Amino acid sequence: MLGLWGQRLPAAWVLLLLPFLPLLLLAAPGPHRASYKPVIVVHGLFDSSYSFRHLLEYINETHPGTVVTVLDLFDGRESLRPLWEQVQGFREAVVPIMAKAPQGLHLICYSQGGLVCRALLSVMDDHNVDSFISLSSPQMGQYGDTDYLKWLFPTSMRSNLYRICYSPWGQEFSICNYWHDPHHDDLYLNASSFLALINGERDHPNATVWRKNFLRVGHLVLIGGPDDGVITPWQSSFFGFYDANETVLEMEEQLPARPTHQSELLLLRLVCLKPPRRKKPACRVQRQSESWGPGLSCALS
């Protein structure tokens, strides 16, 4: 079973990431620098640190001296644990790494791990993350029939999975924490204990602080593509998502539900698409190949 999701990280995904690795060279070695900034890698659903051995090897070979930590937490079936529980576990793991990197570090977060990292960046008041690379992560949620869903909920399909995911019992599974049914938006907003909160789609007292914390990130890179095969819609990797008619609305086409909306989506629109005091947008779409689709690079600083 572990292969159902783990197989999503073939060499092609690693190759897709490589054009963005120059972002990790912001602290390139010079006469007075001993190494590049450290890198932390967070895996996705049903994955483990072993899944990233090729990426680790590549960084070690091409950027000698880089300290790379692939966090070995919530592996395999443990990745089904509630996401807030995982956020706490990963937070405890990254704090000592950050303490040893006063010049900052970089996060590479895959699939479900991209949501964990985004929550980390929101709740940590003193993080020093320079670059956050989100690799094929369902940033606006997931709504699709896939192998892992059929294995977990064999009698349910996407049209009725909300009955499970939007219950207290369902929210004990990580995938239900970001299950986003566009046909039951009210249930999603009321029941989602994770995604609706980090998106700011439901009011909560920490919204303003989380937004401020997220703004500490220096660079944001979003990577995904139409051949993903799991993230549905694949545009969720770029904060796009279905409307009630299952028409995909890109990030810039979505409007906040109310003037006080403090979602990460609105944050990206304000800071990346219409950055203050800049003549040109800080976000740009970079097509990597015809098959894998675009990558979105945003400079938040």
Secondary structure as GFF3:
##gff-version 3
##sequence-region A 1 301
A	DSSP	alpha_helix	3	6	.	.	.	ID=ss1
A	DSSP	alpha_helix	11	17	.	.	.	ID=ss2
A	DSSP	three_ten_helix	18	25	.	.	.	ID=ss3
A	DSSP	beta_strand	39	42	.	.	.	ID=ss4
A	DSSP	three_ten_helix	49	52	.	.	.	ID=ss5
A	DSSP	alpha_helix	53	62	.	.	.	ID=ss6
A	DSSP	beta_strand	68	70	.	.	.	ID=ss7
A	DSSP	three_ten_helix	76	80	.	.	.	ID=ss8
A	DSSP	alpha_helix	83	99	.	.	.	ID=ss9
A	DSSP	beta_strand	105	110	.	.	.	ID=ss10
A	DSSP	alpha_helix	112	123	.	.	.	ID=ss11
A	DSSP	beta_strand	129	135	.	.	.	ID=ss12
A	DSSP	alpha_helix	147	152	.	.	.	ID=ss13
A	DSSP	alpha_helix	162	165	.	.	.	ID=ss14
A	DSSP	three_ten_helix	170	172	.	.	.	ID=ss15
A	DSSP	alpha_helix	174	177	.	.	.	ID=ss16
A	DSSP	alpha_helix	185	191	.	.	.	ID=ss17
A	DSSP	alpha_helix	195	198	.	.	.	ID=ss18
A	DSSP	alpha_helix	207	214	.	.	.	ID=ss19
A	DSSP	beta_strand	219	223	.	.	.	ID=ss20
A	DSSP	three_ten_helix	234	238	.	.	.	ID=ss21
A	DSSP	beta_strand	241	242	.	.	.	ID=ss22
A	DSSP	beta_strand	248	249	.	.	.	ID=ss23
A	DSSP	three_ten_helix	251	253	.	.	.	ID=ss24
A	DSSP	alpha_helix	264	268	.	.	.	ID=ss25
A	DSSP	pi_helix	269	273	.	.	.	ID=ss26
A	DSSP	beta_strand	283	289	.	.	.	ID=ss27
A	DSSP	beta_strand	293	299	.	.	.	ID=ss28
###
